[in-house]
Amino acid sequence: QVQLVESGGGLVQPGGSLSLSCAASRGLSRIYTMGWYRRAPGKQRELVAAITSGGSTNYADSVKGRFTISRDNVKNTVYLRMNSLKPEDTAVYYCNLPITSDLEFWGQGTQVTVSS
């Protein structure tokens, strides 16, 4: 069992920045791809960004150039730096650790609200 604990959400004005963290309870997270998803009110969950164990990244088109995903394998932590935030970025953000097609772990979610 792996626990993922997210932190760093909150309220920010449009154009502002936030950083999210996801700490994994076990070191095996360092050998797997990890990702950040979000679910906005009335919308389906979507992949925001992912990072492989080797550090390769991919992003949703809507956040490219504004968000940066990174990881610290020593601390078993993945980060999401969000700049130039827009109201449409408002959502609950979830950390994800997929192990196999049948096994994956999710964090509890952290609310990000972008509003003036």
LUMBASE-766727 format. One record per atom (N, C-alpha, C): x, y, z; residue number from 1; atom name. Coordinates in nm, 4 decimals, always signed. Example, Ala and Ser with C-alpha at 12.3 -4.5 7.8 and 13.67 -1.06 7.14 Angstrom:
// LUMBASE-766727
       c1       c2       c3 lumtor seti
  +1.3190  -0.5690  +0.7800      1    N
  +1.2300  -0.4500  +0.7800      1   CA
  +1.3200  -0.3300  +0.7800      1    C
  +1.2850  -0.2250  +0.7080      2    N
  +1.3670  -0.1060  +0.7140      2   CA
  +1.2900  +0.0030  +0.7870      2    C
This chain:
// LUMBASE-766727
       c1       c2       c3 lumtor seti
  +0.0844  -0.1187  +0.0000      1    N
  +0.0000  +0.0000  +0.0000      1   CA
  +0.0885  +0.1245  +0.0000      1    C
  +0.0489  +0.2227  -0.0794      2    N
  +0.1202  +0.3488  -0.0859      2   CA
  +0.0225  +0.4606  -0.0524      2    C
  +0.0637  +0.5484  +0.0339      3    N
  -0.0168  +0.6673  +0.0628      3   CA
  +0.0444  +0.7879  -0.0051      3    C
  -0.0416  +0.8654  -0.0681      4    N
  +0.0012  +0.9887  -0.1326      4   CA
  -0.0650  +1.1049  -0.0597      4    C
  +0.0149  +1.1968  -0.0108      5    N
  -0.0379  +1.3092  +0.0663      5   CA
  -0.0052  +1.4383  -0.0066      5    C
  -0.1106  +1.5061  -0.0506      6    N
  -0.0926  +1.6315  -0.1233      6   CA
  -0.1008  +1.7500  -0.0292      6    C
  -0.0361  +1.8560  -0.0704      7    N
  -0.0445  +1.9813  +0.0045      7   CA
  -0.0171  +2.0963  -0.0903      7    C
  -0.0566  +2.2163  -0.0482      8    N
  -0.0208  +2.3347  -0.1231      8   CA
  -0.1346  +2.4040  -0.1961      8    C
  -0.2536  +2.3475  -0.1929      9    N
  -0.3642  +2.4135  -0.2603      9   CA
  -0.4073  +2.5394  -0.1863      9    C
  -0.5016  +2.6106  -0.2458     10    N
  -0.5519  +2.7310  -0.1815     10   CA
  -0.6199  +2.8232  -0.2791     10    C
  -0.6398  +2.9458  -0.2340     11    N
  -0.7046  +3.0488  -0.3135     11   CA
  -0.5989  +3.1448  -0.3661     11    C
  -0.6062  +3.1753  -0.4938     12    N
  -0.5093  +3.2659  -0.5547     12   CA
  -0.5809  +3.3500  -0.6592     12    C
  -0.5331  +3.4694  -0.6800     13    N
  -0.5916  +3.5569  -0.7807     13   CA
  -0.5443  +3.5172  -0.9205     13    C
  -0.6226  +3.5484  -1.0211     14    N
  -0.5774  +3.5213  -1.1588     14   CA
  -0.4413  +3.5845  -1.1849     14    C
  -0.3564  +3.5075  -1.2506     15    N
  -0.2198  +3.5517  -1.2759     15   CA
  -0.1217  +3.5124  -1.1680     15    C
  -0.1734  +3.4623  -1.0581     16    N
  -0.0877  +3.4231  -0.9472     16   CA
  -0.0278  +3.2848  -0.9641     16    C
  +0.0429  +3.2415  -0.8603     17    N
  +0.1127  +3.1131  -0.8641     17   CA
  +0.0841  +3.0320  -0.7387     17    C
  +0.0906  +2.9019  -0.7557     18    N
  +0.0816  +2.8082  -0.6437     18   CA
  +0.1727  +2.6906  -0.6727     18    C
  +0.2168  +2.6271  -0.5658     19    N
  +0.2937  +2.5051  -0.5809     19   CA
  +0.2271  +2.3943  -0.5008     19    C
  +0.2114  +2.2807  -0.5648     20    N
  +0.1552  +2.1630  -0.5001     20   CA
  +0.2658  +2.0603  -0.4761     20    C
  +0.2500  +1.9856  -0.3691     21    N
  +0.3433  +1.8771  -0.3387     21   CA
  +0.2660  +1.7491  -0.3148     21    C
  +0.3272  +1.6389  -0.3491     22    N
  +0.2677  +1.5073  -0.3247     22   CA
  +0.3777  +1.4176  -0.2698     22    C
  +0.3638  +1.3809  -0.1445     23    N
  +0.4631  +1.2957  -0.0796     23   CA
  +0.4131  +1.1523  -0.0742     23    C
  +0.4955  +1.0603  -0.1216     24    N
  +0.4596  +0.9186  -0.1209     24   CA
  +0.5181  +0.8511  +0.0021     24    C
  +0.4433  +0.7582  +0.0549     25    N
  +0.4847  +0.6933  +0.1792     25   CA
  +0.5906  +0.5879  +0.1588     25    C
  +0.6092  +0.5467  +0.0333     26    N
  +0.7076  +0.4426  +0.0084     26   CA
  +0.7990  +0.4811  -0.1058     26    C
  +0.9197  +0.4323  -0.0988     27    N
  +1.0198  +0.4697  -0.1963     27   CA
  +0.9966  +0.4148  -0.3352     27    C
  +0.9060  +0.3185  -0.3497     28    N
  +0.8869  +0.2610  -0.4825     28   CA
  +0.8335  +0.3640  -0.5809     28    C
  +0.7817  +0.4729  -0.5305     29    N
  +0.7299  +0.5740  -0.6217     29   CA
  +0.8385  +0.6278  -0.7130     29    C
  +0.9644  +0.6167  -0.6710     30    N
  +1.0712  +0.6746  -0.7505     30   CA
  +1.0948  +0.5996  -0.8802     30    C
  +1.0428  +0.4781  -0.8914     31    N
  +1.0674  +0.4009  -1.0133     31   CA
  +0.9490  +0.4045  -1.1084     31    C
  +0.8454  +0.4778  -1.0749     32    N
  +0.7268  +0.4837  -1.1581     32   CA
  +0.6981  +0.6260  -1.2034     32    C
  +0.6268  +0.6321  -1.3144     33    N
  +0.5727  +0.7598  -1.3575     33   CA
  +0.4702  +0.8074  -1.2560     33    C
  +0.4711  +0.9362  -1.2299     34    N
  +0.3700  +0.9945  -1.1420     34   CA
  +0.3043  +1.1106  -1.2139     34    C
  +0.1820  +1.1372  -1.1757     35    N
  +0.1092  +1.2418  -1.2453     35   CA
  +0.0213  +1.3236  -1.1544     35    C
  -0.0191  +1.4364  -1.2085     36    N
  -0.1194  +1.5225  -1.1448     36   CA
  -0.2423  +1.5266  -1.2347     36    C
  -0.3564  +1.5050  -1.1741     37    N
  -0.4840  +1.5164  -1.2424     37   CA
  -0.5645  +1.6264  -1.1734     37    C
  -0.6699  +1.6674  -1.2418     38    N
  -0.7610  +1.7613  -1.1774     38   CA
  -0.9038  +1.7334  -1.2222     38    C
  -0.9948  +1.7715  -1.1357     39    N
  -1.1366  +1.7612  -1.1685     39   CA
  -1.2028  +1.8926  -1.1323     39    C
  -1.2517  +1.9589  -1.2338     40    N
  -1.3237  +2.0837  -1.2140     40   CA
  -1.4721  +2.0540  -1.1963     40    C
  -1.5446  +2.1428  -1.1327     41    N
  -1.6887  +2.1206  -1.1124     41   CA
  -1.7601  +2.0955  -1.2446     41    C
  -1.8339  +1.9861  -1.2498     42    N
  -1.9103  +1.9537  -1.3679     42   CA
  -1.8311  +1.8988  -1.4836     42    C
  -1.7036  +1.8715  -1.4616     43    N
  -1.6191  +1.8204  -1.5694     43   CA
  -1.5561  +1.6879  -1.5300     43    C
  -1.5076  +1.6174  -1.6295     44    N
  -1.4384  +1.4918  -1.6030     44   CA
  -1.2959  +1.5185  -1.5562     44    C
  -1.2442  +1.4206  -1.4858     45    N
  -1.1058  +1.4300  -1.4432     45   CA
  -1.0145  +1.4307  -1.5642     45    C
  -0.9109  +1.5119  -1.5605     46    N
  -0.8177  +1.5192  -1.6720     46   CA
  -0.6737  +1.5165  -1.6210     46    C
  -0.5881  +1.4612  -1.7052     47    N
  -0.4461  +1.4604  -1.6744     47   CA
  -0.3911  +1.6007  -1.6959     47    C
  -0.3200  +1.6504  -1.5983     48    N
  -0.2576  +1.7819  -1.6079     48   CA
  -0.1120  +1.7692  -1.6510     48    C
  -0.0401  +1.6812  -1.5828     49    N
  +0.1019  +1.6650  -1.6118     49   CA
  +0.1486  +1.5315  -1.5572     49    C
  +0.2533  +1.4769  -1.6186     50    N
  +0.3112  +1.3517  -1.5717     50   CA
  +0.4616  +1.3583  -1.5867     50    C
  +0.5297  +1.2799  -1.5036     51    N
  +0.6751  +1.2771  -1.5078     51   CA
  +0.7212  +1.1331  -1.4880     51    C
  +0.8116  +1.0876  -1.5739     52    N
  +0.8627  +0.9515  -1.5629     52   CA
  +0.9719  +0.9451  -1.4563     52    C
  +1.0133  +0.8238  -1.4260     53    N
  +1.1205  +0.8080  -1.3280     53   CA
  +1.2489  +0.8740  -1.3756     53    C
  +1.2653  +0.8836  -1.5060     54    N
  +1.3844  +0.9465  -1.5617     54   CA
  +1.3740  +1.0958  -1.5786     54    C
  +1.2562  +1.1487  -1.5507     55    N
  +1.2397  +1.2938  -1.5555     55   CA
  +1.1744  +1.3482  -1.6810     55    C
  +1.1344  +1.2612  -1.7738     56    N
  +1.0623  +1.3084  -1.8917     56   CA
  +0.9229  +1.3527  -1.8505     56    C
  +0.8768  +1.4586  -1.9140     57    N
  +0.7487  +1.5171  -1.8731     57   CA
  +0.6537  +1.5316  -1.9911     57    C
  +0.5256  +1.5350  -1.9594     58    N
  +0.4269  +1.5744  -2.0586     58   CA
  +0.3159  +1.6503  -1.9888     58    C
  +0.2515  +1.7378  -2.0644     59    N
  +0.1534  +1.8295  -2.0090     59   CA
  +0.0291  +1.8351  -2.0954     59    C
  -0.0802  +1.8649  -2.0305     60    N
  -0.2009  +1.8970  -2.1058     60   CA
  -0.1765  +2.0264  -2.1820     60    C
  -0.2348  +2.0370  -2.3003     61    N
  -0.2150  +2.1584  -2.3806     61   CA
  -0.2552  +2.2844  -2.3048     61    C
  -0.3572  +2.2718  -2.2223     62    N
  -0.4103  +2.3886  -2.1522     62   CA
  -0.3149  +2.4464  -2.0480     62    C
  -0.2142  +2.3683  -2.0080     63    N
  -0.1223  +2.4170  -1.9035     63   CA
  +0.0212  +2.4300  -1.9519     63    C
  +0.0474  +2.3920  -2.0754     64    N
  +0.1843  +2.4006  -2.1271     64   CA
  +0.2359  +2.5433  -2.1199     64    C
  +0.3582  +2.5549  -2.0726     65    N
  +0.4186  +2.6863  -2.0595     65   CA
  +0.3848  +2.7573  -1.9298     65    C
  +0.2881  +2.7042  -1.8549     66    N
  +0.2488  +2.7681  -1.7295     66   CA
  +0.2768  +2.6791  -1.6085     66    C
  +0.2625  +2.5484  -1.6266     67    N
  +0.2827  +2.4536  -1.5170     67   CA
  +0.4123  +2.3771  -1.5379     67    C
  +0.4746  +2.3409  -1.4268     68    N
  +0.5959  +2.2599  -1.4323     68   CA
  +0.5874  +2.1483  -1.3296     68    C
  +0.6034  +2.0250  -1.3763     69    N
  +0.6056  +1.9109  -1.2868     69   CA
  +0.7499  +1.8702  -1.2632     69    C
  +0.7798  +1.8320  -1.1417     70    N
  +0.9151  +1.7877  -1.1087     70   CA
  +0.9065  +1.6846  -0.9967     70    C
  +1.0166  +1.6176  -0.9719     71    N
  +1.0155  +1.5167  -0.8667     71   CA
  +1.1493  +1.5144  -0.7948     71    C
  +1.1443  +1.4733  -0.6694     72    N
  +1.2634  +1.4529  -0.5879     72   CA
  +1.2576  +1.3085  -0.5408     72    C
  +1.3348  +1.2226  -0.6036     73    N
  +1.3278  +1.0806  -0.5727     73   CA
  +1.3841  +1.0481  -0.4345     73    C
  +1.4680  +1.1328  -0.3814     74    N
  +1.5200  +1.1104  -0.2460     74   CA
  +1.4084  +1.1331  -0.1441     74    C
  +1.3275  +1.2348  -0.1684     75    N
  +1.2180  +1.2675  -0.0770     75   CA
  +1.0879  +1.1982  -0.1136     75    C
  +1.0887  +1.1182  -0.2223     76    N
  +0.9663  +1.0507  -0.2681     76   CA
  +0.8532  +1.1507  -0.2885     76    C
  +0.8844  +1.2623  -0.3497     77    N
  +0.7879  +1.3714  -0.3636     77   CA
  +0.7844  +1.4204  -0.5069     77    C
  +0.6633  +1.4489  -0.5539     78    N
  +0.6449  +1.5101  -0.6843     78   CA
  +0.5787  +1.6451  -0.6634     78    C
  +0.6155  +1.7408  -0.7466     79    N
  +0.5702  +1.8781  -0.7303     79   CA
  +0.4988  +1.9251  -0.8570     79    C
  +0.4149  +2.0227  -0.8394     80    N
  +0.3520  +2.0899  -0.9535     80   CA
  +0.3567  +2.2390  -0.9260     80    C
  +0.4363  +2.3063  -1.0037     81    N
  +0.4445  +2.4517  -0.9933     81   CA
  +0.3494  +2.5098  -1.0970     81    C
  +0.2581  +2.5947  -1.0508     82    N
  +0.1556  +2.6504  -1.1379     82   CA
  +0.1700  +2.8018  -1.1413     82    C
  +0.2005  +2.8534  -1.2584     83    N
  +0.2146  +2.9981  -1.2784     83   CA
  +0.1045  +3.0494  -1.3696     83    C
  +0.0869  +3.1791  -1.3685     84    N
  -0.0125  +3.2440  -1.4561     84   CA
  -0.1472  +3.1745  -1.4470     84    C
  -0.1911  +3.1517  -1.3268     85    N
  -0.3146  +3.0771  -1.3061     85   CA
  -0.4354  +3.1517  -1.3593     85    C
  -0.5287  +3.0729  -1.4108     86    N
  -0.6518  +3.1264  -1.4693     86   CA
  -0.7719  +3.0709  -1.3923     86    C
  -0.8841  +3.1400  -1.3984     87    N
  -1.0030  +3.0868  -1.3305     87   CA
  -1.0380  +2.9446  -1.3746     87    C
  -1.0107  +2.9125  -1.4992     88    N
  -1.0420  +2.7777  -1.5475     88   CA
  -0.9485  +2.6707  -1.4933     88    C
  -0.8460  +2.7106  -1.4205     89    N
  -0.7612  +2.6134  -1.3520     89   CA
  -0.8211  +2.5697  -1.2184     89    C
  -0.9294  +2.6340  -1.1789     90    N
  -0.9954  +2.5981  -1.0540     90   CA
  -1.0435  +2.4536  -1.0593     90    C
  -1.0001  +2.3744  -0.9624     91    N
  -1.0327  +2.2319  -0.9602     91   CA
  -0.9749  +2.1695  -0.8333     91    C
  -1.0135  +2.0464  -0.8106     92    N
  -0.9445  +1.9650  -0.7103     92   CA
  -0.8334  +1.8902  -0.7838     92    C
  -0.7132  +1.9031  -0.7325     93    N
  -0.5970  +1.8429  -0.7944     93   CA
  -0.5577  +1.7160  -0.7178     93    C
  -0.5320  +1.6098  -0.7941     94    N
  -0.5008  +1.4805  -0.7364     94   CA
  -0.3655  +1.4310  -0.7860     94    C
  -0.2925  +1.3761  -0.6960     95    N
  -0.1672  +1.3087  -0.7288     95   CA
  -0.1975  +1.1623  -0.7620     95    C
  -0.1291  +1.1097  -0.8608     96    N
  -0.1550  +0.9726  -0.9059     96   CA
  -0.0267  +0.8943  -0.9220     96    C
  -0.0290  +0.7703  -0.8767     97    N
  +0.0837  +0.6796  -0.8930     97   CA
  +0.0322  +0.5489  -0.9522     97    C
  +0.0474  +0.5298  -1.0831     98    N
  +0.0037  +0.4059  -1.1452     98   CA
  +0.1136  +0.2999  -1.1375     98    C
  +0.0777  +0.1832  -1.0841     99    N
  +0.1746  +0.0746  -1.0717     99   CA
  +0.1584  -0.0219  -1.1892     99    C
  +0.0370  -0.0688  -1.2103    100    N
  +0.0033  -0.1533  -1.3240    100   CA
  -0.1302  -0.1051  -1.3779    100    C
  -0.1797  -0.1737  -1.4799    101    N
  -0.3100  -0.1356  -1.5346    101   CA
  -0.4227  -0.1621  -1.4355    101    C
  -0.3962  -0.2457  -1.3364    102    N
  -0.4992  -0.2801  -1.2374    102   CA
  -0.4727  -0.2212  -1.1001    102    C
  -0.3640  -0.1540  -1.0829    103    N
  -0.3283  -0.1027  -0.9511    103   CA
  -0.2725  +0.0373  -0.9634    103    C
  -0.3371  +0.1284  -0.8964    104    N
  -0.2874  +0.2647  -0.8920    104   CA
  -0.3308  +0.3278  -0.7607    104    C
  -0.2604  +0.4314  -0.7233    105    N
  -0.2893  +0.5005  -0.5984    105   CA
  -0.3176  +0.6477  -0.6257    105    C
  -0.4049  +0.7017  -0.5419    106    N
  -0.4453  +0.8412  -0.5556    106   CA
  -0.4308  +0.9124  -0.4225    106    C
  -0.3975  +1.0390  -0.4315    107    N
  -0.4006  +1.1224  -0.3129    107   CA
  -0.5425  +1.1639  -0.2805    107    C
  -0.5568  +1.2345  -0.1709    108    N
  -0.6899  +1.2734  -0.1246    108   CA
  -0.7435  +1.3945  -0.1991    108    C
  -0.6572  +1.4639  -0.2701    109    N
  -0.6981  +1.5818  -0.3446    109   CA
  -0.6751  +1.7098  -0.2666    109    C
  -0.6420  +1.8137  -0.3403    110    N
  -0.6247  +1.9456  -0.2791    110   CA
  -0.6925  +2.0490  -0.3679    110    C
  -0.7689  +2.1371  -0.3066    111    N
  -0.8477  +2.2344  -0.3817    111   CA
  -0.7609  +2.3519  -0.4250    111    C
  -0.7718  +2.3856  -0.5521    112    N
  -0.7099  +2.5070  -0.6058    112   CA
  -0.8222  +2.5944  -0.6603    112    C
  -0.8298  +2.7154  -0.6097    113    N
  -0.9322  +2.8095  -0.6534    113   CA
  -0.8648  +2.9364  -0.7033    113    C
  -0.8963  +2.9709  -0.8279    114    N
  -0.8400  +3.0908  -0.8892    114   CA
  -0.9539  +3.1906  -0.9074    114    C
  -0.9504  +3.2951  -0.8298    115    N
  -1.0606  +3.3898  -0.8318    115   CA
  -1.0142  +3.5238  -0.7764    115    C
  -1.0745  +3.6285  -0.8293    116    N
  -1.0443  +3.7617  -0.7776    116   CA
  -1.1465  +3.8024  -0.6720    116    C
